[in-house]
């Protein structure tokens, strides 16, 4: 069965370190998204991609980067982790002009920056 | 820009109806969604509505859309303790495009 997986599920890192969160989907979806979830703010879009080699900034992209070298993966990199980046991160995927209800979400990565 | 707003908290008695409200600012929002998140879990799509509709019913769920006022609501009939969760509304301009979420409404169902 097709799926979307995030790894790791939990991570603790130190301020200033570079961290990469993985997102891998086997739906063959063109579109992939990274969100962060914080209390009172809901899910805010960090970066997104509408296809291989395409990346776009979301509303909270500062301090984060992504690259899309293939259809399946959209890794999220925190260049120099800060305490303000402690959050739960969700990856999602969808098909361009696909079913309206065709979004799939990963189970989330809980990141703590100490 | 895009902005989606929700009230933070709703408390309801088991068996009563719950109504969760959402407002959005972008008139080009084409699809509007309701997601549910249980504690420690990911997001579950509950229902969605096209912007050219004003109502959609799906079992205990009723979605009302007032496009003129950019107001969306989700009514849950006969609320159960299993309905305790955070509910998010979200919008997109096109099917499959980026979703913009509201801040979420935490619903607490009391016995």
Contacts between the chains, C-beta under 8 A, distances in Angstrom:
chain1	res1	chain2	res2	distance
A	30	B	96	7.6
A	31	B	96	5.5
A	31	B	97	7.3
A	31	B	98	7.9
A	33	B	98	6.1
A	33	B	99	7.4
A	35	B	101	7.5
A	40	B	8	7.0
A	40	B	103	5.8
A	41	B	103	5.8
A	42	B	4	7.9
A	42	B	6	7.7
A	42	B	88	5.8
A	42	B	101	4.4
A	42	B	102	5.4
A	42	B	103	4.1
A	42	B	104	4.7
A	43	B	43	7.9
A	43	B	88	6.8
A	43	B	90	8.0
A	43	B	99	7.9
A	43	B	101	4.3
A	44	B	101	7.4
A	45	B	98	5.9
A	45	B	99	7.7
A	45	B	100	7.1
A	48	B	98	5.2
A	58	B	98	7.2
A	90	B	42	6.9
A	90	B	43	7.1
A	92	B	99	7.6
A	94	B	95	8.0
A	94	B	96	4.2
A	94	B	97	7.8
A	95	B	96	5.3
A	96	B	96	4.9
A	96	B	97	7.9
A	97	B	94	6.8
A	97	B	95	5.7
A	97	B	96	5.8
A	98	B	95	5.9
A	98	B	96	4.6
A	99	B	95	6.8
A	100	B	31	5.4
A	100	B	48	5.7
A	100	B	50	7.6
A	100	B	95	4.8
A	101	B	45	5.7
A	101	B	48	5.9
A	102	B	95	7.3
A	102	B	96	6.4
A	103	B	45	7.0
A	103	B	96	7.7
A	103	B	99	6.8
A	105	B	42	5.1
A	105	B	43	4.7
A	106	B	42	6.8
A	107	B	41	7.8
A	107	B	42	5.0
A	108	B	42	5.8
